[in-house]
């Protein structure tokens, strides 16, 4: 497994990192075991956020006593200076540390900069001067906002969705970050669960010298799959390239990544699952998708208010009500047996 350096930060780590959003769904003992096993298996970079419920607390419990041997990145969704400092203090307490290697503005919709009137970038500078953070990063979901951040010269790392389904725009963002000597942290390397070939996903990432994938992990079995690549790292081949091209054709067009930023829905629709159900029942087979409770969740689509609040909040600018309707029609056909899937209910 090769090592990469995240731009001007000087942070050098194996190109195989841990995304700690999913460990909020594991109990404390399981989460701690997974996190410690990740470190023992060679992972040294761990990404979390104030918004991931108790994820930070679990990292703090797992890594107490070995803080200097790992890199920790966290995030704040604060939009005011007071909230910024509150989040930072909570994060440091949760992680049982006095500094963060990278602190990131979380899911921004603007480029925070000195003198913009928000005071937010000034908070980062002050936190850095106090030694509470070492590097300033940003995460985004909107491509133009991300590109503006990348070309601003204000940030040391960019975190953005990136997988082998990337379009030319995402590839241009990676290149812009490289030219700006800006580390690129790839979230959603499995496209929110739509990619189910870890070998192809890993091989794709190895093509880039400035990209660090953070795999979302909540089970030990998932972790072991990624750790297996430490010694035998898959590389791009003609077969993998052909597979990826086939995948791109199958997933061409608009599809929901399941990020959940559209939530909550005024009509109570579980948008982040329902708007991509057609793909999930085929690409991530589970009897649960066709359970009575999920059928009831899908039925809520009939009550869509067409208020378009989800459209305004979608970072991918999707026509969410239309996606919901299309997925519901397909789902009803699957339930009725008019369309078969690859597993038994």
C-alpha positions in Angstrom: 0.0 0.0 0.0 1.5 3.3 -1.1 1.6 6.4 1.1 0.5 9.8 0.0 1.0 13.3 1.4 -2.0 15.6 1.8 -0.7 18.6 0.0 0.9 21.4 2.0 -0.2 19.8 5.3 2.8 17.4 5.2 0.5 14.7 6.6 1.7 11.4 5.1 -0.4 8.3 5.5 -1.2 5.1 3.7 -3.8 5.6 0.9 -6.4 3.7 2.9 -8.2 5.7 5.6 -11.1 5.4 8.0 -14.3 7.3 7.7 -16.0 7.3 11.1 -19.5 8.3 10.3 -20.9 4.7 10.4 -19.4 3.8 13.8 -22.0 6.0 15.4 -24.3 3.0 14.6 -22.2 0.5 16.4 -22.2 0.1 20.2 -19.2 1.5 22.1 -17.3 -1.8 22.6 -17.7 -2.8 19.0 -16.7 0.6 17.7 -13.6 0.7 19.9 -12.6 -2.8 18.8 -13.0 -1.8 15.1 -11.1 1.5 15.5 -8.2 -0.2 17.4 -8.1 -3.0 14.8 -7.9 -0.4 12.0 -4.9 1.2 13.7 -3.2 -2.2 14.3 -3.9 -3.1 10.7 -2.0 0.0 9.4 -4.6 2.8 9.1 -3.3 6.1 10.6 -5.9 8.6 9.3 -9.3 8.9 10.9 -12.1 11.3 9.9 -15.0 12.2 12.1 -17.3 15.2 12.7 -19.2 17.0 15.4 -22.4 16.1 13.5 -21.8 12.3 13.7 -23.5 11.9 17.1 -21.1 9.9 19.3 -18.5 9.1 16.7 -15.9 11.5 18.2 -16.5 10.0 21.7 -15.8 6.5 20.3 -12.5 7.7 18.7 -11.5 9.3 22.0 -12.0 6.0 23.8 -10.2 4.0 21.2 -7.1 6.1 20.8 -6.4 7.4 24.3 -2.7 7.0 24.9 -1.7 6.7 21.2 -2.8 10.1 20.0 0.6 11.0 18.6 0.6 7.9 16.4 -2.5 8.8 14.3 -4.0 11.7 12.4 -7.5 12.9 13.4 -9.7 15.1 11.2 -13.0 16.5 12.4 -15.6 19.0 11.2 -18.0 21.7 12.4 -21.2 22.7 10.8 -21.1 26.0 12.8 -22.2 29.0 10.9 -21.4 31.6 13.7 -18.2 32.2 15.6 -19.8 31.3 19.0 -21.0 28.0 17.7 -17.6 27.4 16.1 -15.8 27.6 19.5 -18.5 25.6 21.2 -18.1 22.8 18.6 -14.3 22.9 18.8 -14.2 22.6 22.6 -16.7 19.8 22.5 -14.8 17.9 19.8 -11.5 18.2 21.6 -13.1 17.0 24.8 -14.8 14.1 23.0 -11.6 13.0 21.4 -9.6 13.4 24.6 -7.0 15.5 22.8 -5.8 19.1 22.8 -5.4 19.4 19.1 -6.8 18.3 15.7 -4.6 17.5 12.8 -7.3 19.0 10.4 -10.4 20.9 11.3 -12.9 21.3 8.4 -15.8 23.5 7.7 -18.5 20.9 7.2 -20.7 20.9 4.0 -20.3 24.6 3.2 -22.4 26.5 0.7 -19.9 29.4 0.5 -16.2 30.0 0.6 -15.4 31.3 4.1 -12.7 33.9 3.7 -11.0 36.6 5.8 -13.1 39.8 5.9 -16.2 38.3 4.5 -18.3 39.5 7.5 -19.0 36.0 9.0 -15.9 35.9 11.1 -15.7 32.1 10.4 -12.3 32.0 8.7 -10.9 34.2 11.4 -12.0 31.5 13.9 -9.9 28.9 12.1 -6.9 31.2 12.1 -7.2 31.9 15.8 -7.7 28.2 16.6 -4.6 27.5 14.6 -2.6 30.2 16.4 -3.7 28.7 19.7 -2.5 25.3 18.6 -5.9 23.7 18.8 -5.8 22.8 15.1 -2.9 22.3 12.8 -4.5 22.6 9.4 -7.6 24.2 7.9 -9.9 22.1 5.7 -13.3 22.2 4.1 -15.9 19.7 2.9 -18.5 20.4 0.2 -21.1 18.6 -1.9 -21.7 21.2 -4.5 -19.1 21.1 -7.2 -18.9 24.8 -7.9 -18.5 25.7 -4.2 -15.8 23.0 -3.9 -14.0 24.4 -7.0 -14.1 27.9 -5.6 -12.7 26.7 -2.3 -9.9 24.8 -4.1 -8.9 27.9 -6.1 -9.2 30.3 -3.2 -5.8 29.4 -1.7 -7.4 29.5 1.7 -7.7 25.8 2.5 -5.2 23.0 3.0 -7.5 20.1 2.3 -10.7 19.5 0.4 -13.2 16.7 1.2 -15.6 15.9 -1.6 -17.5 12.8 -2.9 -15.3 10.9 -5.2 -15.5 7.4 -6.6 -15.0 5.5 -9.9 -18.3 7.0 -10.9 -16.7 10.5 -11.0 -17.6 12.8 -13.8 -15.2 15.1 -15.6 -16.2 17.9 -13.1 -15.0 15.8 -10.1 -11.8 14.8 -11.9 -11.2 18.5 -12.7 -11.6 19.3 -9.0 -9.0 16.6 -8.0 -6.6 18.2 -10.6 -7.3 21.7 -9.3 -6.5 20.6 -5.8 -3.3 19.0 -7.0 -2.2 22.2 -8.7 -3.0 24.1 -5.5 -1.0 21.7 -3.4 -4.2 20.9 -1.6 -4.9 17.5 -0.1 -8.0 15.8 -1.4 -9.9 13.6 1.0 -12.4 11.3 -0.9 -15.7 10.7 0.9 -18.3 8.4 -0.5 -15.8 6.2 -2.3 -18.6 3.6 -2.6 -21.1 6.1 -3.8 -23.3 5.8 -0.7 -23.5 2.0 -1.0 -24.1 1.7 -4.7 -20.6 0.5 -5.4 -20.2 -3.1 -4.1 -16.8 -4.0 -5.6 -14.1 -2.9 -3.1 -11.3 -4.1 -5.3 -12.3 -1.9 -8.2 -13.0 1.0 -5.8 -9.5 0.7 -4.3 -7.8 0.2 -7.6 -9.4 3.4 -8.9 -8.1 5.5 -6.0 -4.5 4.3 -6.5 -4.3 6.1 -9.8 -4.2 9.5 -7.9 -1.2 10.7 -5.9 -3.1 13.3 -4.0 -6.3 11.4 -3.1 -7.0 9.9 0.3 -10.1 7.7 0.4 -11.9 7.5 3.8 -14.0 4.3 3.7 -17.1 4.4 5.8 -16.8 1.4 8.2 -19.2 0.0 10.9 -18.5 -3.7 10.9 -15.3 -5.7 11.5 -15.9 -7.7 8.3 -16.0 -4.4 6.3 -12.7 -3.3 7.9 -10.9 -6.5 7.2 -11.8 -6.2 3.6 -10.0 -2.9 3.4 -7.1 -4.0 5.6 -6.5 -6.9 3.2 -5.4 -4.4 0.6 -2.5 -3.2 2.8 -0.3 -6.0 1.6 -2.0 -6.8 -1.7 -3.2 -3.5 -3.1 -5.3 -3.9 -6.2 -4.1 -1.9 -9.2 -5.9 -0.8 -12.3 -6.1 -3.4 -15.0 -7.9 -3.9 -18.3 -10.4 -6.1 -16.5 -11.1 -3.6 -13.8 -11.3 -0.7 -16.3 -13.8 -2.6 -18.3 -15.9 -3.3 -15.2 -15.8 0.3 -14.2 -16.9 1.4 -17.7 -19.9 -1.0 -17.5 -20.7 0.4 -14.0 -20.7 4.0 -15.3 -23.1 3.1 -18.1 -25.4 1.4 -15.7 -25.4 4.3 -13.2 -25.4 7.1 -15.9 -27.6 10.0 -15.2 -29.1 11.3 -11.9 -29.1 9.2 -8.9 -29.4 9.8 -5.1 -26.2 9.3 -3.1 -28.1 8.9 0.1 -26.3 11.8 1.9 -29.5 12.9 3.7 -29.0 16.6 3.4 -32.5 16.9 2.0 -34.0 15.7 5.3 -36.2 16.0 7.2 -39.1 15.8 4.7 -42.3 17.7 5.7 -44.3 14.6 4.5 -42.2 12.2 6.5 -40.7 10.5 3.5 -37.3 8.8 4.1 -35.9 10.5 1.0 -32.3 9.3 1.4 -33.4 5.7 1.0 -36.6 5.9 -1.0 -35.1 8.1 -3.8 -32.6 5.4 -4.6 -34.5 2.2 -3.8 -34.5 0.9 -7.4 -30.7 0.8 -7.3 -30.4 -0.5 -3.8 -32.6 -3.5 -4.2 -30.4 -4.5 -7.2 -27.0 -3.5 -6.1 -27.1 -4.1 -2.4 -29.6 -7.0 -2.1 -31.4 -7.2 1.3 -34.7 -8.7 2.2 -35.1 -5.6 4.4 -35.7 -3.4 1.3 -38.9 -5.4 0.7 -40.1 -5.7 4.3 -43.5 -4.5 5.4 -42.0 -1.6 7.2 -40.1 -0.5 4.1 -43.2 -0.9 1.9 -44.9 1.5 4.3 -42.0 4.0 4.0 -42.2 3.8 0.2 -46.0 4.3 0.3 -45.4 7.7 1.9 -44.2 8.9 -1.5 -47.9 9.1 -2.4 -48.2 12.0 0.1 -45.4 14.1 -1.4 -46.3 17.7 -1.1 -44.2 18.8 -4.0 -43.0 21.6 -1.8 -39.5 21.3 -3.4 -37.7 21.8 -0.1 -35.7 18.7 -0.9 -34.7 20.1 -4.3 -33.5 23.4 -2.7 -31.3 21.4 -0.2 -30.0 18.7 -2.5 -26.2 19.3 -3.0 -26.4 17.4 -6.3 -29.3 19.6 -7.6 -31.5 16.6 -8.3 -35.2 16.7 -9.1 -35.9 14.7 -6.0 -39.8 14.5 -6.3 -39.4 13.0 -9.8 -36.8 10.5 -8.5 -39.1 9.5 -5.7 -41.9 8.9 -8.1 -39.8 6.8 -10.5 -38.4 4.7 -7.7 -41.9 4.1 -6.2 -43.3 2.9 -9.6 -40.4 0.5 -10.0 -40.7 -0.6 -6.4 -44.4 -1.5 -6.8 -43.6 -3.6 -9.8 -40.9 -5.5 -7.8 -43.3 -6.1 -4.9 -46.0 -7.3 -7.3 -43.5 -9.7 -8.9 -43.6 -8.0 -12.2 -39.9 -7.4 -12.0 -37.6 -10.0 -10.5 -34.5 -9.3 -8.4 -31.5 -11.5 -7.7 -32.5 -12.7 -4.2 -35.5 -14.2 -2.6 -37.8 -12.2 -0.2 
